[in-house]
Amino acid sequence: MVTEVAATADLIELEDRYGAHNYHPLDVVINRASGVWVWDVEGNKYLDFLAAYSAVNQGHCHPRIVAALKAQADRVTLTSRAFRNDQLGPLCAELCGLTGYARFLPMNTGAEAVETAIKAARKWAHTVKGVAEDRGEILVFAGNFHGRTTTIVGFSSEEQYRKGFGPFTPGFRLLPYGDLGAVERAISPETVAVLVEPIQGEGGIVSPPAGFLRGLRELATANRFLLAVDEIQSGLGRTGKMFCFEHERIRPDIVVIGKALGGGCMPISGILADDEVMDVFAPGDHGSTFGGNPLACAVARTALQVLVEEGMIANSARLGDYFLDRLRSLRSAKIKEVRGRGLWIGVELTPAAGGARQFCEALQRQGLLCKETHVNIIRFAPPLVITREEIDWAMERIGKVLG
């Protein structure tokens, strides 16, 4: 048994010696958090500008969410789906009432939810649309990041995500992101669905051209295939609306959700859809031992309540515009572009800047935690409870490092 070790270097050495080397984190060891702030084992305080890739939209250790977690943990934590529990039904009802969809199918992780959407789309195509078994094709986009399963990385355009993990699942066609013409040309009678991120987060906070999602909706309706939107990172307030697709006033057939649904306390994910899609599942077709467990459901119910009742979505819209304006006012030869929506922002650096990692490390030394993606892009995604004063505090440090 490892005894408690306080020193940062000792904890990093333990992780590097006994853990798999599948991540390259910043060398900060966090042991306490509240709201938008975290503290390391040495007592240093940092402003969290990543929010666990949008899983902590409601802020760290939100007191109402933690109270719901503790109260449920004292009652019952897991029943499996072999039995019913008193939290799953209310969560499904509240999610459907909030979003307007008829049903919710719960899972645990984002990747599981994407796999669920893929299975739902394929079974819908075979049982409702009439596509022959094993012949359906799902349209996906270059730059996508939908998870890490072998099926999902099989349709990634990022070589590192694929290398060494094949052979891959067939039935996907990779298209240029934002190119409606390419989608239209790719459609066939065997097209099952199009799976899309409304903004590509891991890809570098990349937005498609205006009207792209609406165009996908129109093509899906006209050609009778499903529009599945991955809102795992972009949803639940991150872009200033409950879901990012709302900016184009469309309604997908399947919405994939996760991350912030667990309020930063419990993993929970799933898909939202109407009866035509959900009714393709019969008992035994699909499931998960922990999916819909009472602990996660109780946490998710409170996570949704605080998101709406405490005005976090409006705060994301208002302060997102403010933060974007302030970042775009920076005059720096290092910055190529600032882009984003709500409190989900990417700062792309010029190749001459020498990569984003060094600037994330410099910001860490200034008390601000963020993370690079795709070599030259810094992502900023603070919890949605952030204040204007805290953004100003962050901008002083960002200006110092990038200006």
KEKE-3310 file (N, C-alpha, C; in steps of 0.2 Angstrom, whole numbers, plus 5000, padded with zeros to 4 digits):
npx = (5004:5003:5009:5003:5009:5016:5024:5025:5034:5037:5024:5022:5032:5028:5016:5021:5029:5021:5009:5001:5008:4999:4995:4999:5001:5000:5012:5006:4999:4984:4974:4963:4948:4937:4923:4929:4942:4957:4968:4985:4996:5005:4999:4997:4987:4976:4968:4955:4955:4950:4941:4939:4938:4925:4917:4915:4906:4897:4906:4919:4915:4902:4891:4877:4877:4886:4880:4869:4875:4881:4870:4863:4872:4872:4860:4857:4868:4870:4861:4861:4854:4845:4836:4824:4827:4824:4828:4831:4820:4814:4825:4825:4813:4814:4825:4819:4808:4815:4822:4814:4814:4808:4813:4826:4842:4852:4870:4887:4900:4907:4911:4904:4891:4892:4894:4882:4874:4878:4874:4860:4857:4861:4853:4840:4841:4841:4829:4818:4820:4824:4837:4848:4855:4871:4875:4873:4879:4888:4890:4904:4916:4931:4944:4936:4932:4926:4928:4937:4936:4939:4931:4927:4939:4943:4936:4942:4952:4964:4980:4988:4978:4974:4984:4992:4980:4972:4963:4949:4932:4921:4910:4909:4910:4922:4922:4925:4925:4912:4908:4895:4892:4900:4894:4882:4885:4890:4879:4869:4857:4860:4864:4864:4866:4871:4885:4890:4900:4894:4903:4920:4929:4941:4947:4951:4943:4934:4923:4910:4905:4892:4876:4878:4875:4861:4859:4863:4853:4842:4846:4846:4833:4827:4832:4830:4838:4847:4851:4863:4870:4884:4885:4893:4904:4901:4888:4875:4876:4889:4892:4884:4870:4858:4861:4873:4868:4856:4859:4858:4845:4839:4833:4840:4840:4846:4853:4869:4875:4885:4898:4897:4884:4886:4890:4903:4905:4901:4903:4891:4881:4873:4860:4848:4832:4818:4803:4803:4816:4821:4813:4818:4826:4826:4823:4839:4846:4855:4865:4871:4880:4882:4875:4863:4863:4858:4865:4873:4862:4855:4864:4865:4852:4852:4863:4858:4848:4855:4862:4852:4844:4853:4857:4868:4870:4866:4876:4887:4885:4885:4897:4906:4906:4912:4924:4930:4930:4940:4951:4953:4957:4970:4986:4998:5011:5012:4999:4988:4974:4959:4945:4928:4914:4902:4909:4919:4934:4946:4963:4973:4990:5004:5014:5027:5028:5031:5024:5010:5011:5022:5017:5006:5012:5019:5008:5003:5013:5009:4998:4986:4977:4977:4975:4984:4980:4982:4995:4997:4987:4978:4967:4953:4942:4933:4924:4907:4902:4911:4916:4916:4926:4935:4938:4945:4956:4962:4965:4975:4986:4986:4988:5001:5009:5006:5006)
npy = (4994:5011:5024:5041:5054:5070:5078:5085:5081:5068:5061:5063:5055:5042:5040:5040:5029:5018:5019:5019:5026:5035:5047:5065:5075:5091:5096:5097:5093:5090:5092:5098:5107:5120:5127:5138:5136:5127:5118:5114:5100:5107:5118:5128:5139:5139:5145:5136:5133:5123:5114:5100:5096:5100:5093:5098:5109:5115:5119:5115:5103:5107:5113:5109:5098:5090:5087:5080:5069:5063:5061:5051:5041:5036:5029:5020:5014:5006:4996:4988:4985:4975:4976:4989:5007:5021:5033:5033:5034:5047:5055:5052:5057:5071:5075:5073:5081:5093:5094:5090:5078:5061:5050:5044:5035:5028:5028:5027:5033:5045:5039:5027:5031:5037:5025:5019:5027:5024:5011:5012:5019:5011:4999:5005:5008:4996:4990:4999:5008:4999:4995:4983:4970:4973:4982:4996:5013:5025:5043:5053:5065:5073:5077:5074:5070:5057:5049:5034:5021:5005:5005:5018:5026:5020:5027:5040:5054:5056:5051:5046:5042:5030:5022:5006:5000:4993:4979:4989:4993:4992:5002:5016:5033:5045:5062:5079:5091:5102:5103:5103:5100:5089:5080:5078:5072:5060:5053:5038:5025:5017:5024:5027:5036:5053:5058:5070:5083:5098:5109:5106:5100:5094:5094:5107:5118:5121:5128:5124:5131:5144:5138:5125:5114:5116:5113:5099:5094:5096:5088:5075:5074:5074:5063:5053:5048:5047:5061:5063:5071:5075:5080:5080:5087:5100:5102:5106:5119:5124:5132:5143:5140:5128:5116:5115:5114:5121:5134:5135:5132:5119:5102:5088:5070:5061:5064:5065:5064:5068:5070:5084:5081:5073:5082:5084:5075:5062:5049:5049:5046:5046:5044:5054:5053:5051:5040:5033:5030:5025:5014:5003:4996:4981:4971:4965:4968:4979:4987:4991:4987:4997:5008:5020:5019:5022:5031:5039:5044:5052:5062:5067:5073:5083:5090:5095:5103:5114:5119:5125:5133:5141:5150:5147:5144:5156:5164:5158:5162:5176:5180:5173:5180:5192:5187:5182:5194:5201:5193:5193:5206:5206:5210:5202:5194:5180:5175:5167:5165:5168:5159:5153:5149:5155:5150:5142:5141:5143:5147:5149:5147:5154:5144:5148:5152:5141:5130:5125:5120:5125:5137:5134:5128:5140:5148:5140:5142:5155:5153:5148:5136:5127:5118:5111:5107:5098:5103:5117:5124:5132:5128:5136:5134:5137:5133:5136:5144:5155:5172:5189:5196:5186:5182:5193:5193:5181:5186:5195:5187:5179:5189:5193:5181:5178:5190)
npz = (5000:4996:5004:5010:5000:5000:4991:4976:4965:4970:4969:4955:4950:4955:4948:4935:4935:4939:4931:4915:4901:4893:4893:4892:4904:4911:4923:4936:4952:4958:4972:4978:4975:4970:4963:4951:4954:4958:4969:4971:4978:4985:4989:4980:4971:4957:4942:4934:4917:4909:4913:4914:4901:4898:4907:4919:4919:4928:4938:4950:4963:4966:4978:4979:4970:4976:4988:4984:4979:4990:4998:4990:4990:5003:5002:4991:4978:4967:4956:4945:4929:4930:4940:4944:4949:4959:4954:4940:4932:4935:4931:4917:4913:4917:4909:4896:4897:4897:4885:4875:4868:4866:4873:4883:4884:4895:4897:4902:4899:4887:4875:4875:4874:4861:4853:4856:4849:4836:4835:4837:4826:4815:4818:4816:4803:4797:4802:4800:4789:4780:4775:4769:4779:4787:4777:4779:4779:4788:4788:4791:4798:4793:4805:4816:4833:4842:4852:4860:4857:4847:4836:4834:4833:4822:4812:4813:4807:4812:4812:4823:4832:4827:4823:4825:4830:4822:4814:4808:4811:4797:4787:4787:4781:4777:4777:4771:4784:4786:4772:4763:4750:4748:4756:4750:4738:4743:4748:4748:4744:4754:4765:4782:4792:4797:4807:4818:4825:4831:4834:4832:4845:4851:4839:4839:4842:4831:4820:4809:4792:4793:4793:4789:4798:4797:4784:4784:4791:4782:4771:4777:4780:4768:4761:4769:4781:4797:4807:4818:4832:4840:4856:4867:4872:4868:4872:4885:4889:4886:4874:4876:4874:4878:4870:4857:4843:4843:4840:4826:4825:4823:4824:4829:4825:4834:4849:4857:4873:4887:4899:4906:4911:4922:4931:4935:4945:4944:4931:4918:4904:4887:4875:4867:4859:4848:4848:4836:4833:4846:4848:4841:4849:4859:4874:4879:4868:4870:4882:4899:4914:4924:4918:4920:4934:4951:4958:4949:4942:4951:4954:4941:4939:4948:4943:4931:4936:4943:4932:4925:4934:4940:4931:4922:4908:4902:4907:4901:4888:4888:4895:4887:4875:4879:4883:4871:4864:4871:4870:4856:4855:4859:4854:4845:4838:4839:4838:4828:4825:4834:4840:4843:4853:4865:4881:4875:4868:4856:4854:4841:4837:4828:4817:4819:4832:4839:4845:4856:4868:4877:4880:4887:4898:4903:4906:4917:4926:4929:4936:4929:4922:4907:4891:4877:4860:4845:4842:4839:4845:4858:4871:4879:4891:4903:4919:4919:4929:4930:4933:4927:4933:4936:4923:4919:4927:4922:4909:4911:4914:4902:4893:4897:4894:4880:4874)
capx = (5000:5007:5007:5002:5015:5014:5028:5023:5039:5036:5018:5023:5036:5024:5011:5025:5032:5016:5004:5002:5010:4995:4993:5005:4998:5005:5015:5003:4996:4978:4971:4957:4945:4930:4921:4933:4948:4960:4974:4989:4998:5010:4995:4997:4981:4976:4961:4955:4952:4949:4935:4939:4935:4918:4914:4914:4903:4894:4911:4921:4912:4896:4888:4871:4878:4890:4875:4865:4879:4882:4863:4861:4877:4869:4854:4859:4872:4870:4856:4861:4847:4841:4831:4823:4828:4819:4831:4832:4813:4814:4830:4823:4807:4817:4829:4815:4805:4820:4825:4809:4814:4803:4816:4833:4845:4858:4876:4892:4905:4905:4912:4899:4885:4893:4893:4875:4871:4879:4870:4853:4856:4861:4847:4835:4841:4839:4822:4813:4822:4825:4843:4850:4859:4878:4876:4872:4885:4887:4894:4907:4920:4938:4945:4931:4934:4920:4930:4943:4935:4942:4926:4927:4946:4943:4934:4946:4957:4970:4984:4990:4973:4972:4990:4993:4974:4967:4959:4944:4925:4919:4903:4909:4914:4925:4921:4928:4920:4909:4907:4889:4892:4903:4889:4876:4888:4891:4873:4866:4851:4862:4866:4861:4866:4877:4887:4894:4901:4892:4910:4925:4932:4947:4950:4954:4937:4933:4916:4908:4902:4885:4871:4880:4870:4854:4860:4863:4846:4838:4848:4844:4825:4825:4835:4828:4843:4847:4856:4866:4874:4888:4885:4896:4908:4898:4881:4874:4878:4896:4892:4879:4864:4858:4864:4876:4864:4851:4861:4855:4837:4837:4832:4843:4836:4849:4858:4873:4877:4889:4903:4894:4878:4888:4891:4910:4906:4900:4902:4885:4881:4867:4857:4841:4829:4811:4801:4805:4823:4822:4809:4822:4829:4822:4827:4844:4849:4860:4865:4877:4879:4882:4871:4857:4864:4855:4870:4874:4856:4853:4869:4863:4846:4854:4868:4854:4844:4859:4864:4847:4841:4858:4859:4875:4870:4866:4883:4892:4884:4887:4905:4909:4907:4916:4931:4932:4932:4946:4956:4954:4960:4977:4991:5003:5014:5011:4992:4985:4967:4955:4939:4925:4907:4901:4915:4923:4938:4953:4968:4978:4996:5007:5019:5034:5028:5035:5020:5006:5013:5026:5013:5002:5016:5020:5002:5003:5017:5006:4992:4981:4978:4973:4979:4985:4978:4984:5002:4998:4981:4977:4960:4951:4935:4932:4918:4902:4901:4916:4914:4919:4932:4940:4941:4950:4962:4965:4967:4981:4991:4986:4992:5008:5012:5005:5006)
capy = (5000:5017:5029:5047:5058:5077:5081:5085:5077:5061:5059:5062:5049:5036:5039:5038:5022:5013:5020:5018:5032:5036:5055:5069:5080:5096:5093:5100:5088:5094:5088:5101:5111:5123:5132:5138:5136:5121:5119:5108:5097:5111:5123:5133:5140:5139:5145:5130:5135:5117:5111:5093:5095:5102:5089:5102:5115:5118:5121:5110:5102:5112:5111:5105:5092:5085:5085:5075:5063:5061:5058:5045:5036:5034:5025:5015:5017:5002:4990:4986:4986:4969:4979:4996:5011:5027:5039:5033:5036:5054:5058:5052:5062:5078:5076:5073:5088:5099:5094:5089:5072:5057:5045:5044:5029:5030:5024:5029:5037:5048:5034:5022:5035:5037:5018:5018:5031:5020:5005:5014:5021:5005:4995:5009:5008:4989:4988:5004:5011:4994:4994:4976:4969:4974:4986:5003:5017:5031:5048:5056:5070:5074:5081:5072:5066:5055:5044:5030:5013:5004:5007:5026:5028:5018:5033:5046:5056:5058:5045:5043:5038:5024:5018:5000:4998:4990:4981:4993:4992:4995:5005:5023:5036:5051:5068:5085:5095:5109:5103:5101:5097:5082:5075:5077:5067:5054:5050:5033:5022:5013:5029:5026:5042:5057:5059:5076:5088:5105:5112:5101:5102:5091:5097:5114:5123:5122:5128:5124:5137:5145:5134:5118:5109:5116:5109:5092:5092:5096:5082:5069:5073:5073:5057:5048:5045:5051:5066:5062:5076:5073:5086:5078:5093:5106:5103:5107:5126:5126:5137:5148:5137:5121:5112:5119:5114:5126:5140:5135:5131:5113:5097:5081:5064:5058:5069:5061:5069:5065:5074:5089:5078:5071:5088:5084:5070:5055:5048:5047:5049:5043:5047:5057:5052:5050:5033:5029:5027:5021:5008:4998:4992:4976:4969:4961:4971:4984:4988:4992:4986:5004:5013:5022:5018:5027:5037:5044:5048:5057:5067:5071:5077:5090:5094:5099:5108:5119:5122:5129:5137:5146:5154:5146:5144:5163:5166:5156:5166:5183:5180:5170:5186:5196:5184:5182:5201:5203:5189:5196:5213:5205:5211:5197:5190:5173:5172:5167:5166:5167:5157:5149:5151:5154:5149:5137:5146:5141:5152:5145:5151:5153:5139:5151:5152:5135:5125:5128:5117:5129:5143:5131:5128:5146:5150:5136:5146:5161:5151:5147:5129:5126:5113:5112:5102:5099:5106:5124:5127:5132:5128:5139:5131:5137:5131:5141:5148:5160:5179:5194:5198:5181:5182:5199:5190:5177:5190:5198:5182:5177:5194:5193:5176:5178:5197)
capz = (5000:4995:5010:5007:4999:4999:4987:4969:4962:4972:4966:4948:4949:4956:4942:4929:4936:4939:4927:4908:4898:4887:4893:4894:4907:4914:4929:4942:4955:4961:4978:4981:4970:4972:4958:4945:4957:4960:4972:4971:4984:4988:4991:4975:4968:4950:4939:4929:4911:4905:4916:4913:4894:4899:4912:4925:4917:4934:4943:4954:4969:4967:4984:4978:4967:4981:4993:4981:4978:4997:5000:4987:4992:5009:5001:4986:4973:4961:4956:4938:4926:4932:4944:4944:4954:4960:4951:4933:4929:4936:4927:4910:4912:4917:4903:4890:4897:4896:4879:4870:4865:4869:4877:4885:4885:4898:4898:4907:4896:4880:4869:4875:4871:4853:4851:4857:4843:4830:4835:4836:4819:4811:4818:4813:4795:4795:4804:4798:4783:4775:4772:4770:4785:4785:4771:4780:4779:4792:4785:4797:4796:4795:4811:4822:4839:4846:4858:4859:4855:4841:4831:4834:4830:4815:4807:4814:4802:4815:4812:4830:4836:4823:4822:4829:4833:4817:4809:4810:4809:4791:4787:4788:4775:4780:4772:4773:4788:4783:4765:4761:4743:4748:4759:4745:4733:4746:4750:4744:4747:4760:4770:4788:4797:4797:4814:4817:4831:4829:4834:4834:4851:4851:4833:4839:4842:4824:4818:4801:4790:4795:4788:4788:4802:4794:4777:4785:4793:4776:4767:4781:4780:4761:4759:4775:4785:4803:4809:4825:4834:4846:4860:4873:4874:4866:4875:4892:4891:4884:4869:4877:4873:4881:4865:4851:4837:4844:4836:4819:4825:4820:4828:4826:4827:4840:4852:4861:4878:4893:4902:4911:4914:4928:4936:4938:4951:4942:4924:4915:4897:4884:4869:4867:4853:4848:4848:4830:4834:4852:4848:4838:4855:4863:4879:4877:4862:4871:4889:4903:4921:4927:4914:4923:4941:4955:4961:4943:4940:4956:4952:4935:4940:4952:4939:4926:4939:4944:4926:4922:4939:4942:4925:4919:4901:4900:4909:4896:4882:4890:4896:4881:4870:4882:4883:4864:4862:4875:4867:4849:4856:4860:4848:4846:4832:4840:4837:4821:4825:4840:4838:4848:4854:4872:4884:4872:4864:4854:4851:4836:4836:4821:4817:4821:4839:4842:4848:4861:4875:4881:4883:4893:4904:4905:4910:4923:4931:4931:4940:4925:4919:4901:4888:4870:4856:4838:4842:4839:4848:4866:4872:4885:4893:4910:4921:4917:4934:4930:4933:4923:4936:4935:4916:4918:4931:4917:4904:4913:4913:4895:4889:4898:4891:4873:4871)
cpx = (5004:5004:5006:5008:5013:5018:5026:5028:5038:5029:5018:5027:5032:5019:5015:5028:5027:5010:5006:5004:5006:4992:5000:5002:5003:5007:5012:4999:4990:4976:4965:4954:4938:4929:4925:4940:4950:4966:4978:4992:5002:5006:4995:4990:4981:4968:4961:4951:4951:4942:4934:4936:4928:4914:4912:4911:4900:4899:4913:4917:4906:4892:4881:4872:4881:4885:4871:4869:4880:4875:4861:4866:4875:4863:4855:4863:4872:4865:4857:4854:4843:4835:4830:4825:4824:4822:4831:4825:4813:4819:4828:4817:4809:4821:4824:4811:4809:4822:4820:4809:4810:4807:4824:4836:4852:4864:4881:4897:4903:4906:4907:4893:4886:4892:4886:4871:4872:4875:4863:4852:4856:4855:4840:4835:4839:4832:4817:4814:4822:4831:4845:4855:4867:4880:4875:4879:4883:4892:4897:4912:4927:4939:4940:4935:4928:4922:4936:4942:4938:4937:4927:4934:4946:4941:4937:4951:4964:4974:4986:4984:4971:4978:4991:4986:4970:4967:4952:4937:4923:4912:4903:4913:4916:4925:4924:4923:4918:4907:4900:4888:4895:4898:4884:4879:4889:4885:4871:4860:4853:4865:4861:4860:4872:4879:4892:4894:4899:4898:4914:4930:4940:4951:4953:4949:4936:4926:4915:4906:4895:4881:4873:4876:4863:4854:4860:4856:4841:4840:4846:4837:4824:4827:4834:4834:4843:4852:4857:4871:4877:4889:4889:4900:4904:4891:4881:4877:4885:4896:4887:4872:4864:4862:4867:4871:4858:4853:4859:4848:4835:4836:4835:4838:4839:4854:4862:4876:4881:4892:4899:4887:4880:4890:4898:4910:4905:4900:4895:4884:4874:4865:4850:4838:4822:4810:4803:4812:4824:4818:4812:4825:4824:4826:4833:4848:4855:4860:4871:4876:4878:4877:4865:4857:4861:4859:4871:4868:4854:4858:4867:4857:4848:4859:4864:4850:4848:4861:4858:4845:4846:4861:4866:4875:4870:4873:4888:4891:4887:4895:4909:4911:4912:4924:4934:4934:4939:4952:4958:4957:4968:4981:4997:5005:5013:5004:4990:4978:4964:4948:4935:4918:4906:4908:4919:4927:4944:4957:4973:4984:4999:5012:5026:5034:5031:5031:5016:5008:5017:5022:5008:5006:5018:5014:5001:5007:5014:4999:4986:4982:4974:4977:4979:4982:4981:4990:5001:4991:4980:4969:4958:4943:4934:4925:4913:4900:4906:4913:4918:4926:4937:4942:4946:4956:4966:4968:4974:4987:4992:4990:4999:5012:5012:5007:5013)
cpy = (5006:5022:5036:5051:5065:5080:5080:5080:5069:5058:5058:5056:5042:5035:5037:5031:5017:5013:5020:5025:5035:5043:5058:5075:5086:5094:5097:5094:5091:5089:5092:5106:5114:5128:5132:5137:5129:5123:5113:5105:5102:5118:5129:5133:5142:5141:5140:5133:5129:5114:5104:5092:5096:5098:5093:5109:5119:5120:5115:5109:5106:5109:5107:5099:5087:5083:5080:5068:5059:5057:5052:5040:5033:5029:5019:5017:5013:4997:4986:4987:4980:4971:4986:5000:5017:5033:5039:5036:5044:5057:5058:5057:5069:5079:5077:5079:5094:5100:5093:5082:5067:5052:5046:5037:5030:5025:5028:5034:5040:5043:5029:5025:5035:5030:5016:5021:5027:5014:5006:5016:5015:5001:4999:5008:5001:4987:4993:5006:5005:4992:4987:4976:4970:4978:4994:5006:5023:5037:5052:5061:5071:5079:5079:5069:5064:5050:5039:5023:5012:5005:5014:5028:5025:5023:5039:5047:5057:5051:5042:5040:5031:5019:5012:4997:4994:4983:4985:4991:4995:4999:5013:5027:5043:5056:5074:5089:5101:5109:5099:5097:5089:5077:5073:5072:5060:5050:5044:5030:5018:5018:5029:5033:5047:5059:5065:5080:5095:5110:5106:5103:5100:5093:5104:5119:5125:5122:5127:5130:5138:5141:5127:5113:5110:5112:5101:5090:5091:5090:5076:5068:5071:5066:5051:5044:5050:5056:5065:5067:5074:5080:5085:5083:5099:5107:5105:5114:5128:5132:5143:5146:5130:5116:5117:5120:5119:5133:5141:5133:5125:5108:5090:5075:5060:5063:5065:5066:5065:5071:5078:5086:5075:5076:5088:5079:5063:5054:5045:5050:5045:5046:5049:5056:5051:5042:5029:5026:5022:5014:5002:4993:4987:4974:4964:4964:4975:4985:4990:4991:4992:5009:5014:5020:5024:5033:5042:5048:5053:5063:5071:5075:5083:5094:5098:5104:5115:5123:5127:5135:5143:5150:5153:5146:5152:5166:5165:5161:5173:5184:5177:5176:5190:5193:5184:5189:5203:5199:5192:5203:5212:5207:5207:5194:5183:5170:5173:5168:5165:5165:5153:5152:5150:5154:5143:5140:5142:5146:5148:5150:5150:5148:5142:5152:5146:5130:5128:5125:5121:5135:5140:5130:5134:5149:5146:5140:5152:5160:5150:5141:5129:5120:5114:5106:5103:5103:5114:5128:5127:5132:5132:5137:5131:5135:5137:5145:5154:5167:5183:5195:5192:5180:5188:5197:5186:5181:5193:5193:5180:5183:5194:5187:5176:5185:5199)
cpz = (5000:5000:5006:5006:4997:4993:4980:4965:4963:4969:4958:4946:4950:4950:4936:4929:4936:4934:4920:4906:4892:4888:4894:4897:4909:4921:4935:4945:4960:4966:4981:4975:4973:4967:4952:4947:4959:4964:4972:4978:4988:4991:4986:4972:4961:4947:4934:4923:4906:4907:4914:4906:4894:4903:4918:4924:4924:4940:4947:4961:4971:4973:4983:4975:4972:4986:4990:4980:4985:4999:4997:4989:4998:5008:4997:4980:4967:4962:4950:4935:4926:4936:4942:4950:4954:4957:4943:4930:4929:4931:4919:4909:4912:4911:4897:4891:4896:4889:4873:4866:4869:4874:4878:4887:4888:4898:4903:4904:4889:4875:4869:4872:4863:4850:4851:4851:4837:4830:4834:4828:4814:4811:4816:4806:4793:4796:4801:4791:4778:4772:4774:4776:4783:4779:4773:4781:4783:4789:4791:4794:4798:4801:4817:4828:4843:4851:4856:4858:4848:4835:4829:4831:4823:4810:4809:4808:4805:4816:4818:4833:4833:4823:4827:4832:4828:4818:4812:4807:4802:4792:4788:4782:4778:4775:4775:4778:4785:4776:4764:4755:4744:4752:4754:4740:4736:4748:4745:4747:4754:4766:4776:4792:4795:4805:4814:4824:4828:4829:4836:4839:4851:4844:4833:4840:4835:4822:4811:4799:4792:4790:4787:4792:4799:4787:4778:4787:4787:4772:4771:4780:4772:4758:4764:4778:4791:4804:4817:4827:4840:4850:4867:4876:4873:4869:4882:4894:4888:4879:4870:4876:4876:4876:4859:4845:4837:4841:4829:4819:4822:4826:4826:4828:4833:4842:4857:4867:4883:4896:4908:4914:4921:4933:4939:4943:4949:4934:4922:4908:4894:4878:4870:4860:4854:4848:4842:4830:4840:4852:4845:4843:4858:4868:4877:4872:4864:4879:4892:4910:4925:4924:4918:4931:4945:4957:4955:4942:4945:4955:4946:4935:4943:4947:4933:4930:4940:4938:4924:4928:4941:4936:4922:4912:4899:4901:4904:4889:4883:4891:4891:4876:4873:4882:4876:4862:4865:4872:4860:4849:4857:4853:4849:4840:4833:4838:4830:4821:4832:4838:4843:4848:4861:4875:4882:4866:4862:4851:4847:4836:4830:4822:4820:4829:4843:4846:4854:4868:4879:4884:4888:4899:4907:4909:4916:4928:4933:4935:4936:4921:4913:4897:4880:4867:4849:4838:4843:4842:4855:4866:4879:4886:4900:4912:4920:4923:4935:4930:4929:4926:4936:4928:4915:4922:4926:4912:4905:4912:4906:4891:4891:4895:4883:4870:4869)
residu = (MET:VAL:THR:GLU:VAL:ALA:ALA:THR:ALA:ASP:LEU:ILE:GLU:LEU:GLU:ASP:ARG:TYR:GLY:ALA:HIS:ASN:TYR:HIS:PRO:LEU:ASP:VAL:VAL:ILE:ASN:ARG:ALA:SER:GLY:VAL:TRP:VAL:TRP:ASP:VAL:GLU:GLY:ASN:LYS:TYR:LEU:ASP:PHE:LEU:ALA:ALA:TYR:SER:ALA:VAL:ASN:GLN:GLY:HIS:CYS:HIS:PRO:ARG:ILE:VAL:ALA:ALA:LEU:LYS:ALA:GLN:ALA:ASP:ARG:VAL:THR:LEU:THR:SER:ARG:ALA:PHE:ARG:ASN:ASP:GLN:LEU:GLY:PRO:LEU:CYS:ALA:GLU:LEU:CYS:GLY:LEU:THR:GLY:TYR:ALA:ARG:PHE:LEU:PRO:MET:ASN:THR:GLY:ALA:GLU:ALA:VAL:GLU:THR:ALA:ILE:LYS:ALA:ALA:ARG:LYS:TRP:ALA:HIS:THR:VAL:LYS:GLY:VAL:ALA:GLU:ASP:ARG:GLY:GLU:ILE:LEU:VAL:PHE:ALA:GLY:ASN:PHE:HIS:GLY:ARG:THR:THR:THR:ILE:VAL:GLY:PHE:SER:SER:GLU:GLU:GLN:TYR:ARG:LYS:GLY:PHE:GLY:PRO:PHE:THR:PRO:GLY:PHE:ARG:LEU:LEU:PRO:TYR:GLY:ASP:LEU:GLY:ALA:VAL:GLU:ARG:ALA:ILE:SER:PRO:GLU:THR:VAL:ALA:VAL:LEU:VAL:GLU:PRO:ILE:GLN:GLY:GLU:GLY:GLY:ILE:VAL:SER:PRO:PRO:ALA:GLY:PHE:LEU:ARG:GLY:LEU:ARG:GLU:LEU:ALA:THR:ALA:ASN:ARG:PHE:LEU:LEU:ALA:VAL:ASP:GLU:ILE:GLN:SER:GLY:LEU:GLY:ARG:THR:GLY:LYS:MET:PHE:CYS:PHE:GLU:HIS:GLU:ARG:ILE:ARG:PRO:ASP:ILE:VAL:VAL:ILE:GLY:LYS:ALA:LEU:GLY:GLY:GLY:CYS:MET:PRO:ILE:SER:GLY:ILE:LEU:ALA:ASP:ASP:GLU:VAL:MET:ASP:VAL:PHE:ALA:PRO:GLY:ASP:HIS:GLY:SER:THR:PHE:GLY:GLY:ASN:PRO:LEU:ALA:CYS:ALA:VAL:ALA:ARG:THR:ALA:LEU:GLN:VAL:LEU:VAL:GLU:GLU:GLY:MET:ILE:ALA:ASN:SER:ALA:ARG:LEU:GLY:ASP:TYR:PHE:LEU:ASP:ARG:LEU:ARG:SER:LEU:ARG:SER:ALA:LYS:ILE:LYS:GLU:VAL:ARG:GLY:ARG:GLY:LEU:TRP:ILE:GLY:VAL:GLU:LEU:THR:PRO:ALA:ALA:GLY:GLY:ALA:ARG:GLN:PHE:CYS:GLU:ALA:LEU:GLN:ARG:GLN:GLY:LEU:LEU:CYS:LYS:GLU:THR:HIS:VAL:ASN:ILE:ILE:ARG:PHE:ALA:PRO:PRO:LEU:VAL:ILE:THR:ARG:GLU:GLU:ILE:ASP:TRP:ALA:MET:GLU:ARG:ILE:GLY:LYS:VAL:LEU:GLY)
# end
